Amino acid sequence: DAICECALALATSCGYPPGYFDCLEEDNDEELEIERNDVRDVARSVCSLDSGFNGTHKSPSILILERIVTACNTAMQHSAASGQLPPETVVHILSSLAKPLNKLGKTYKEQPSAIGCAIMTMSLVALGSVCDQLISSFESHSLSQILPLSRLALMATASLAPMFSSLAEITRESAASDVEKEMITIFKRTLLSSLQHSLLSTDRIPELLAESTLPVTRYDVKGAMRGPGGEDHVGCIALLRLSHESDYLTNAIFEVYGSTILHDLSCLYQGLKTSELVQGAGWQGVPYSTPYTRRIILRVISRLALHEMKGTNDQSSNGGIILHKLVQVPLGEMRSQKERHFSADKLFRVCEAAFDLSFFTPEIVADLFGNPSDDLGMMFECVITGYSMLLFTFDADVVWQQWGRLRGGALSVLRTCLNENISDYCASIISALIKAECEAATVQSNHGPESGSNIFNDGVVGEEMVHAGASIMLIRECLDRIAKKKDQMEKCTNECRKCLSVLKDVAPIVMPLLLHQSPEANSHVDPRSTIAEAWFLTMTSLVSICRNHEQIAASLVGDDVESFLGESLSIAIALIFLKDMGTKDASARAIQRGMSLDGPHTLAMLGFASECMLLGPSILVAGGRSILSVIQVNDAVGQSNIGVTILAASLLRAVSGALPPWAVEETPTLIQSMYVAMGSDCDKLIQILSAATKVTASAPFGAINSGELLAGRYLDVSNVHIESFLRQSKEVCVKGNWKKLKVILKAACGGKKKDSGFNLKPQLTSWEFERL
């Protein structure tokens, strides 16, 4: 009781003060919002159900949960009886209990209990009560009164979707008792009220009642119908969660609301679209909802309509008719722009249509790609045309900003399609996009690091929009989806072969670009680094399939996947040899050849090399054979497997300073992978490392001159030093203490590199582009 009273008292103490929402343009009080988050954490913690709860045992946490829910329900009923809106603090504390209530619902399916049934019933009554009161209050209360309560109730609805799903699953069987029957009845009533409230709030309360300050503040303005620090209308989020949680819950939605929900959602969508057209882009001094909010509703409609069509097996059902009309709108917009000249307005309209299309379900978008039309192709033509219009200028006007957005929209459509399958048309489009981008990047690199660019800058193809290489990442995402499949192996095999076909098709332009010797760009965003990151991450995903899916891997043998992976491995090696480390007589050049290796692409490169070598001895042979086609060496040590020796020399050179100091952390893993690839033969590994400390170039390559040691100047030392290094390495190998190898490598390769000018270890690049 004391803990329960304490939690409720904390919730009361951090309630919004009177008049807080009178001025919706003001920013939220950050200290108050932090306190409210802390209270939510406290409430969740004391009701966590983690202390041995098994569905029947009355642990302290479930007793606390019961008392808090009872207190919330009592307060809701008192306010309803008096004709007043419920206290905001009560709705707040109820919305914070979603995690334990969801766990209770999941446990109840397996182990029904009286206390579990009672708690869920009370929570449903409380939520249903506040939704009903809000629905009836829109005409009689001001937005400043309704907004905070509606926002919290919608957050509770969205968060409780897993519990709703559990209860929906229970309804498939006959209820075991009258009490359980009552709970199911209340669940259905509350689900209907929650849906009605979500629809009404999205329609009647704009996402933003004042200009958003989220880019510069943590909690946005008071007049934002969003979760704390969030970006989307909570009414849309509630509808999204309810519609996507499970098929059981989707069935329950149609049961309680009927098929008219599709009509009501369509009317809501059209209303938001009309408001958007009137408002224009961004804040114009009147309340509005963002296009992303409208598209969430489109995603909800798409999911529900498709579910109905599958249930009735009728393409001409109500859902089928609504979907057909909605899909034709963005396609029609693209069609209407086909003959217009390349302009900001055209690109904007095609971009908006593309993003709309990307929010349909993957099945629908994949169907469009299975039967492609000129309307769809026009979108990709605009993107490819833009690459061909590369200019070496320092100005990026609105035309190129809109082109950058369109590029993101087109990639979003492809990403949605790939979540279902990769058709021949989809594969050909991705291949064309990669080639167009890499051709433009090659031309840009040919003009040197000082050249400006209307395309490769942060506002078009860069951090503020979508990085170069995003089209390659789509293939990686497709490979990762295939890797997770446990069935439909024939389909997965065919899709994997299509992905490999795309990669092999674009490799002749991607690989030379990665090795382009133009120094790191300083007057434009260097596209090579993110293209390299995307390439090596995708190669890693391909390796993962080869290692973990025998049936698919066997089918790829005929496609010569091993030679292809070996070629990519040789590119990683060659990149290391581009970097000048200086000699005993001369320091390294200030401006290095090739792109900088101080970034996440090096992480991706090293990760690929490590995973690739685990494919076994044949991949070392394939990689060695490929690297020997570009690097000529003096085989003075008589080492027959010279390709593997060059690979080992590249790793020693990396530690010696060719790669950033943080890359040393990855090198022991690489050498361990090489050891495994050699059949875990310690003597053979040491033999290779020994040869790697001696092998020299017989012809210039990258930063290496003829006669120069591949491993770098720090290994150009006495035999005593080399023998010590090899002896310590062998000890590590025998004992399996690979972490110790980092210290040994650093000592052998010149020690710690102070004041190197390199950055700290980076994070991998984000490839999200739904909100451009």
LOFI-625611 format. One line per 5 residues: number of its first residue (from 1); their letters; for each residue x, y, z of C-alpha. Coordinates in steps of 0.2 Angstrom, whole numbers, plus 5000, padded with zeros to 4 digits. Layout:
// LOFI-625611
NUM> a> X/Y/Z; ...
This chain:
// LOFI-625611
1> daice> 5000/5000/5000; 5014/5012/5005; 5023/5009/4988; 5007/5011/4978; 5003/5028/4988
6> calal> 5020/5034/4984; 5019/5030/4965; 5002/5039/4965; 5009/5054/4975; 5024/5056/4963
11> atscg> 5012/5056/4948; 5001/5069/4956; 5017/5080/4961; 5023/5081/4943; 5006/5085/4935
16> yppgy> 5004/5099/4923; 5001/5115/4933; 4984/5125/4929; 4985/5135/4913; 5000/5125/4907
21> fdcle> 4992/5123/4890; 4985/5140/4888; 4999/5145/4877; 5002/5131/4865; 5017/5140/4856
26> ednde> 5028/5139/4871; 5041/5125/4873; 5037/5112/4885; 5046/5113/4902; 5060/5102/4900
31> eleie> 5063/5099/4919; 5045/5095/4921; 5045/5082/4907; 5060/5074/4914; 5052/5072/4930
36> rndvr> 5037/5065/4922; 5048/5052/4913; 5056/5047/4929; 5039/5044/4937; 5034/5033/4923
41> dvars> 5050/5023/4926; 5046/5022/4944; 5028/5016/4941; 5035/5003/4928; 5048/4997/4940
46> vcsld> 5037/4994/4955; 5025/4984/4944; 5038/4975/4934; 5031/4958/4937; 5049/4952/4937
51> sgfng> 5050/4945/4954; 5045/4927/4951; 5028/4931/4944; 5021/4915/4935; 5003/4920/4932
56> thksp> 4996/4913/4948; 5008/4918/4962; 5003/4934/4970; 5021/4943/4970; 5023/4960/4978
61> silil> 5024/4968/4960; 5007/4961/4955; 4999/4967/4971; 5006/4984/4968; 5000/4984/4950
66> erivt> 4982/4979/4956; 4981/4993/4968; 4988/5006/4956; 4976/5000/4942; 4961/5000/4955
71> acnta> 4965/5018/4960; 4966/5024/4942; 4949/5015/4938; 4941/5022/4953; 4947/5040/4949
76> mqhsa> 4941/5038/4931; 4923/5032/4937; 4922/5047/4949; 4926/5059/4935; 4914/5051/4923
81> asgql> 4900/5051/4936; 4903/5070/4940; 4903/5074/4921; 4921/5080/4922; 4936/5075/4912
86> ppetv> 4948/5063/4921; 4963/5070/4931; 4978/5071/4919; 4989/5063/4932; 4978/5048/4933
91> vhils> 4979/5045/4914; 4997/5048/4915; 5000/5035/4928; 4989/5022/4918; 4998/5025/4902
96> slakp> 5015/5021/4911; 5009/5003/4915; 5009/4996/4898; 5024/4985/4900; 5018/4975/4915
101> lnklg> 5000/4974/4908; 5007/4968/4892; 5017/4955/4901; 5002/4950/4911; 4992/4948/4895
106> ktyke> 5005/4936/4888; 5006/4926/4903; 4987/4925/4905; 4986/4916/4888; 4996/4901/4895
111> qpsai> 4991/4903/4914; 4974/4911/4917; 4972/4918/4934; 4959/4927/4943; 4970/4942/4948
116> gcaim> 4977/4943/4930; 4959/4944/4924; 4954/4957/4937; 4968/4968/4933; 4966/4968/4914
121> tmslv> 4948/4971/4916; 4950/4986/4927; 4963/4993/4915; 4952/4991/4900; 4937/4999/4910
126> algsv> 4948/5014/4914; 4955/5016/4897; 4938/5014/4889; 4931/5027/4901; 4944/5040/4897
131> cdqli> 4942/5037/4878; 4923/5038/4879; 4924/5054/4890; 4936/5062/4877; 4925/5057/4862
136> ssfes> 4910/5066/4870; 4920/5082/4875; 4927/5088/4859; 4912/5099/4856; 4911/5106/4874
141> hslsq> 4930/5108/4879; 4944/5118/4872; 4959/5110/4864; 4970/5116/4878; 4959/5105/4890
146> ilpls> 4958/5090/4878; 4975/5089/4870; 4985/5083/4886; 4972/5070/4890; 4970/5064/4873
151> rlalm> 4988/5063/4870; 4991/5052/4885; 4976/5041/4881; 4983/5038/4864; 5000/5034/4871
156> atasl> 4992/5021/4882; 4982/5014/4868; 4997/5012/4857; 5008/5005/4871; 4994/4992/4876
161> apmfs> 4993/4985/4858; 5002/4968/4864; 4989/4966/4878; 4975/4969/4866; 4983/4956/4855
166> slaei> 4984/4943/4869; 4965/4946/4873; 4960/4945/4854; 4969/4928/4854; 4960/4922/4869
171> tresa> 4943/4926/4860; 4946/4913/4847; 4941/4900/4860; 4926/4900/4872; 4929/4909/4888
176> asdve> 4932/4898/4903; 4921/4908/4915; 4908/4921/4917; 4922/4933/4923; 4933/4930/4908
181> kemit> 4918/4932/4897; 4915/4949/4905; 4933/4953/4902; 4932/4949/4884; 4916/4959/4882
186> ifkrt> 4924/4974/4890; 4940/4972/4879; 4929/4973/4863; 4920/4988/4870; 4937/4997/4874
191> llssl> 4945/4992/4858; 4930/5001/4849; 4932/5016/4860; 4950/5017/4857; 4949/5016/4838
196> qhsll> 4935/5029/4838; 4945/5040/4849; 4961/5038/4838; 4952/5042/4823; 4943/5057/4830
201> stdri> 4959/5064/4838; 4969/5063/4822; 4955/5072/4813; 4951/5085/4826; 4968/5089/4834
206> pella> 4982/5093/4821; 4999/5086/4824; 5006/5104/4827; 4996/5118/4834; 5011/5129/4834
211> estlp> 5028/5128/4824; 5038/5114/4830; 5054/5117/4839; 5060/5099/4840; 5076/5102/4830
216> vtryd> 5082/5113/4844; 5073/5107/4859; 5071/5090/4867; 5052/5090/4870; 5045/5101/4857
221> vkgam> 5031/5114/4859; 5016/5112/4871; 5005/5111/4856; 5012/5096/4848; 5001/5080/4847
226> rgpgg> 5016/5069/4849; 5024/5058/4862; 5038/5066/4872; 5052/5070/4859; 5043/5061/4846
231> edhvg> 5039/5066/4828; 5022/5058/4824; 5004/5061/4829; 5000/5049/4843; 4983/5045/4836
236> ciall> 4991/5038/4820; 5004/5029/4830; 4989/5021/4840; 4980/5016/4824; 4997/5009/4817
241> rlshe> 5001/4999/4832; 4983/4992/4834; 4982/4987/4815; 5000/4979/4814; 5002/4970/4831
246> sdylt> 4994/4953/4825; 4982/4945/4814; 4971/4941/4829; 4970/4960/4834; 4966/4964/4816
251> naife> 4952/4952/4815; 4946/4959/4832; 4946/4977/4824; 4935/4971/4810; 4924/4962/4822
256> vygst> 4920/4977/4834; 4921/4991/4821; 4915/4982/4805; 4922/4985/4787; 4916/5003/4788
261> ilhdl> 4933/5007/4797; 4941/5007/4780; 4929/5020/4774; 4932/5031/4789; 4950/5029/4788
266> sclyq> 4949/5034/4769; 4939/5049/4774; 4952/5054/4787; 4966/5051/4774; 4958/5062/4761
271> glkts> 4954/5076/4774; 4973/5076/4779; 4978/5076/4761; 4966/5091/4758; 4973/5101/4773
276> elvqg> 4991/5097/4767; 4987/5104/4750; 4980/5120/4757; 4993/5122/4770; 5008/5119/4758
281> agwqg> 5025/5112/4764; 5030/5116/4782; 5023/5129/4795; 5013/5143/4788; 5006/5150/4804
286> vpyst> 4991/5138/4805; 4989/5121/4814; 4994/5106/4802; 4999/5088/4802; 5014/5083/4793
291> pytrr> 5014/5072/4777; 5022/5058/4787; 5006/5057/4798; 4995/5056/4783; 5006/5042/4776
296> iilrv> 5005/5032/4792; 4986/5032/4790; 4989/5026/4772; 5000/5012/4779; 4985/5007/4791
301> isrla> 4972/5007/4777; 4984/4997/4766; 4987/4984/4780; 4968/4982/4785; 4962/4982/4767
306> lhemk> 4974/4969/4762; 4969/4958/4777; 4951/4960/4772; 4955/4955/4754; 4964/4939/4760
311> gtndq> 4950/4935/4772; 4937/4936/4759; 4948/4930/4744; 4940/4944/4734; 4950/4957/4725
316> ssngg> 4934/4967/4722; 4929/4968/4740; 4927/4985/4749; 4946/4984/4754; 4951/4980/4736
321> iilhk> 4941/4995/4729; 4948/5007/4741; 4966/5001/4739; 4965/5002/4720; 4959/5020/4721
326> lvqvp> 4973/5025/4733; 4987/5017/4723; 4981/5025/4707; 4983/5043/4715; 5002/5043/4716
331> lgemr> 5004/5033/4700; 4993/5046/4692; 5003/5061/4699; 5019/5053/4691; 5010/5051/4675
336> sqker> 5005/5069/4675; 5023/5075/4677; 5030/5064/4663; 5031/5077/4649; 5036/5092/4661
341> hfsad> 5054/5098/4660; 5066/5095/4674; 5061/5107/4688; 5059/5109/4706; 5040/5108/4706
346> klfrv> 5040/5092/4695; 5053/5084/4706; 5044/5089/4722; 5027/5081/4715; 5035/5065/4709
351> ceaaf> 5045/5064/4726; 5028/5066/4736; 5020/5053/4725; 5035/5041/4728; 5034/5043/4747
356> dlsff> 5016/5040/4746; 5018/5024/4736; 5032/5018/4748; 5019/5017/4763; 5008/5004/4755
361> tpeiv> 5011/4986/4761; 5026/4977/4753; 5014/4965/4744; 5005/4979/4735; 5021/4988/4729
366> adlfg> 5029/4971/4724; 5014/4968/4713; 5017/4985/4705; 5035/4980/4701; 5029/4963/4695
371> npsdd> 5019/4972/4682; 5029/4988/4679; 5021/5003/4670; 5029/5018/4662; 5022/5028/4677
376> lgmmf> 5033/5019/4689; 5048/5020/4678; 5046/5039/4676; 5051/5041/4694; 5068/5032/4692
381> ecvit> 5071/5040/4675; 5071/5057/4685; 5084/5051/4697; 5095/5044/4684; 5094/5059/4673
386> gysml> 5099/5070/4688; 5116/5060/4690; 5119/5064/4672; 5117/5083/4675; 5132/5084/4687
391> lftfd> 5140/5101/4689; 5156/5106/4697; 5148/5121/4706; 5147/5126/4725; 5129/5131/4723
396> advvw> 5115/5118/4726; 5098/5127/4722; 5081/5121/4726; 5080/5110/4710; 5094/5099/4717
401> qqwgr> 5087/5099/4735; 5071/5092/4728; 5081/5079/4717; 5089/5073/4733; 5072/5071/4741
406> lrgga> 5066/5062/4726; 5081/5050/4726; 5076/5046/4744; 5058/5043/4739; 5063/5032/4725
411> lsvlr> 5074/5022/4736; 5060/5020/4749; 5048/5013/4736; 5062/5000/4731; 5065/4996/4750
416> tclne> 5046/4993/4752; 5046/4981/4737; 5061/4972/4743; 5053/4968/4759; 5042/4956/4749
421> nisdy> 5053/4950/4735; 5065/4956/4721; 5058/4955/4704; 5068/4956/4688; 5062/4974/4685
426> casii> 5067/4979/4703; 5084/4971/4701; 5087/4980/4684; 5082/4997/4692; 5094/4995/4707
431> salik> 5108/4990/4695; 5104/5006/4684; 5104/5017/4700; 5120/5010/4706; 5129/5012/4690
436> aecea> 5122/5030/4687; 5128/5035/4704; 5145/5027/4703; 5148/5035/4685; 5144/5052/4692
441> atvqs> 5156/5049/4707; 5170/5043/4696; 5168/5059/4685; 5168/5069/4702; 5184/5061/4708
446> nhgpe> 5192/5064/4691; 5190/5082/4694; 5200/5081/4710; 5197/5085/4729; 5195/5104/4726
451> sgsni> 5180/5103/4714; 5163/5108/4720; 5147/5098/4716; 5129/5101/4714; 5125/5083/4719
456> fndgv> 5138/5077/4731; 5135/5089/4745; 5127/5087/4762; 5110/5095/4756; 5108/5083/4741
461> vgeem> 5118/5067/4742; 5125/5068/4760; 5121/5068/4778; 5106/5079/4777; 5098/5068/4764
466> vhaga> 5103/5051/4758; 5121/5045/4758; 5129/5038/4742; 5129/5020/4741; 5111/5018/4748
471> simli> 5105/5008/4732; 5119/4995/4736; 5112/4995/4754; 5095/4989/4747; 5103/4973/4741
476> recld> 5111/4971/4758; 5094/4972/4766; 5087/4960/4754; 5101/4948/4758; 5098/4950/4776
481> riakk> 5079/4946/4774; 5083/4931/4764; 5095/4925/4778; 5081/4926/4791; 5070/4914/4781
486> kdqme> 5068/4896/4787; 5057/4890/4773; 5053/4893/4754; 5071/4889/4750; 5069/4888/4732
491> kctne> 5062/4906/4732; 5076/4912/4743; 5089/4904/4732; 5082/4913/4716; 5081/4930/4725
496> crkcl> 5099/4927/4732; 5105/4924/4714; 5097/4940/4708; 5105/4950/4722; 5122/4942/4717
501> svlkd> 5118/4946/4698; 5116/4964/4702; 5132/4965/4712; 5142/4957/4699; 5134/4968/4686
506> vapiv> 5139/4984/4695; 5156/4978/4701; 5166/4984/4686; 5161/5002/4690; 5161/5001/4709
511> mplll> 5178/4993/4712; 5188/5005/4701; 5179/5019/4710; 5184/5013/4727; 5202/5012/4721
516> hqspe> 5202/5029/4713; 5218/5038/4718; 5211/5055/4719; 5214/5062/4737; 5201/5064/4750
521> anshv> 5188/5077/4744; 5188/5094/4754; 5176/5104/4743; 5162/5091/4741; 5156/5076/4750
526> dprst> 5167/5061/4745; 5155/5048/4739; 5168/5034/4739; 5168/5032/4758; 5149/5028/4760
531> iaeaw> 5149/5018/4743; 5163/5008/4750; 5154/5005/4767; 5138/5000/4758; 5148/4988/4747
536> fltmt> 5158/4979/4760; 5142/4978/4772; 5133/4970/4757; 5148/4958/4754; 5147/4953/4772
541> slvsi> 5129/4949/4771; 5133/4938/4756; 5146/4929/4765; 5134/4926/4779; 5122/4917/4768
546> crnhe> 5136/4907/4760; 5142/4902/4778; 5125/4898/4785; 5114/4892/4771; 5121/4877/4763
551> qiaas> 5107/4875/4750; 5109/4893/4744; 5128/4892/4745; 5128/4877/4734; 5117/4885/4721
556> lvgdd> 5129/4900/4720; 5144/4889/4716; 5139/4889/4698; 5138/4908/4698; 5157/4909/4704
561> vesfl> 5153/4918/4720; 5169/4913/4727; 5180/4922/4714; 5168/4937/4716; 5171/4937/4735
566> gesls> 5189/4935/4732; 5189/4950/4721; 5181/4961/4734; 5194/4954/4747; 5208/4960/4736
571> iaial> 5200/4977/4735; 5201/4979/4754; 5219/4974/4753; 5223/4986/4739; 5215/5000/4748
576> iflkd> 5228/4998/4762; 5242/4998/4750; 5236/5015/4743; 5242/5023/4760; 5260/5031/4761
581> mgtkd> 5268/5027/4777; 5285/5035/4773; 5302/5027/4774; 5317/5028/4786; 5323/5042/4776
586> asara> 5307/5051/4772; 5291/5055/4780; 5274/5050/4773; 5266/5062/4760; 5254/5075/4768
591> iqrgm> 5241/5072/4755; 5237/5054/4753; 5231/5044/4738; 5213/5038/4737; 5199/5042/4749
596> sldgp> 5202/5043/4768; 5201/5027/4777; 5196/5036/4793; 5178/5031/4794; 5164/5018/4796
601> htlam> 5169/5011/4779; 5185/5004/4786; 5175/4996/4800; 5164/4988/4786; 5179/4983/4776
606> lgfas> 5188/4974/4791; 5172/4966/4796; 5170/4959/4778; 5188/4953/4777; 5186/4944/4794
611> ecmll> 5170/4935/4789; 5176/4931/4772; 5191/4922/4777; 5181/4910/4788; 5174/4903/4772
616> gpsil> 5190/4893/4771; 5206/4890/4762; 5198/4892/4745; 5193/4910/4748; 5211/4914/4753
621> vaggr> 5217/4907/4736; 5203/4917/4727; 5208/4933/4736; 5226/4930/4733; 5224/4926/4715
626> silsv> 5214/4942/4713; 5227/4953/4722; 5241/4946/4712; 5233/4953/4696; 5236/4971/4702
631> iqvnd> 5251/4969/4714; 5268/4962/4708; 5280/4956/4721; 5297/4948/4723; 5295/4931/4729
636> avgqs> 5312/4931/4738; 5307/4920/4752; 5301/4906/4741; 5283/4906/4748; 5272/4897/4736
641> nigvt> 5256/4904/4743; 5261/4922/4739; 5243/4929/4738; 5240/4925/4756; 5257/4932/4761
646> ilaas> 5251/4949/4753; 5235/4948/4763; 5245/4945/4779; 5257/4960/4774; 5242/4971/4772
651> llrav> 5237/4968/4789; 5254/4972/4796; 5254/4988/4786; 5237/4992/4793; 5243/4991/4811
656> sgalp> 5259/5001/4806; 5249/5016/4802; 5240/5013/4785; 5224/5012/4794; 5218/5023/4809
661> pwave> 5224/5017/4827; 5206/5011/4831; 5208/4998/4818; 5221/4989/4828; 5206/4983/4838
666> etptl> 5200/4973/4823; 5217/4966/4818; 5218/4951/4830; 5201/4945/4824; 5207/4946/4806
671> iqsmy> 5222/4936/4809; 5212/4923/4819; 5201/4922/4804; 5216/4919/4793; 5222/4905/4806
676> vamgs> 5205/4897/4805; 5205/4898/4786; 5222/4889/4786; 5214/4874/4795; 5219/4881/4812
681> dcdkl> 5237/4876/4808; 5248/4887/4819; 5264/4883/4810; 5257/4888/4793; 5251/4904/4800
686> iqils> 5268/4909/4808; 5276/4904/4791; 5264/4916/4782; 5267/4930/4794; 5286/4927/4793
691> aatkv> 5285/4929/4774; 5274/4944/4776; 5288/4953/4785; 5300/4950/4770; 5290/4952/4754
696> tasap> 5293/4967/4743; 5285/4975/4728; 5293/4971/4711; 5284/4986/4703; 5276/5002/4710
701> fgain> 5258/5000/4716; 5248/5014/4726; 5260/5021/4738; 5272/5007/4737; 5288/5009/4727
706> sgell> 5297/4995/4718; 5308/4986/4731; 5298/4993/4746; 5293/4981/4760; 5274/4978/4758
711> agryl> 5272/4977/4777; 5279/4995/4780; 5294/5003/4787; 5292/4997/4805; 5295/4979/4799
716> dvsnv> 5311/4984/4790; 5321/4979/4806; 5333/4966/4812; 5330/4947/4811; 5330/4947/4830
721> hiesf> 5315/4959/4831; 5306/4949/4818; 5309/4932/4827; 5303/4940/4844; 5287/4945/4835
726> lrqsk> 5284/4928/4827; 5288/4919/4843; 5276/4929/4853; 5263/4927/4840; 5265/4908/4840
731> evcvk> 5263/4908/4859; 5246/4918/4857; 5241/4906/4843; 5245/4890/4853; 5236/4897/4869
736> gnwkk> 5221/4904/4859; 5224/4921/4868; 5220/4932/4853; 5217/4947/4863; 5235/4948/4868
741> lkvil> 5240/4949/4849; 5235/4967/4849; 5249/4972/4861; 5261/4961/4851; 5256/4969/4834
746> kaacg> 5257/4987/4841; 5275/4983/4848; 5281/4976/4832; 5273/4989/4821; 5280/5005/4828
751> gkkkd> 5270/5006/4845; 5256/5018/4849; 5254/5031/4835; 5252/5048/4845; 5245/5064/4837
756> sgfnl> 5241/5054/4822; 5227/5066/4817; 5214/5052/4815; 5197/5052/4823; 5190/5041/4836
761> kpqlt> 5182/5024/4832; 5166/5028/4822; 5148/5022/4821; 5141/5014/4806; 5131/5026/4794
766> swefe> 5112/5027/4796; 5103/5023/4780; 5086/5029/4785; 5077/5041/4772; 5058/5040/4776
771> rl> 5057/5058/4783; 5066/5069/4770
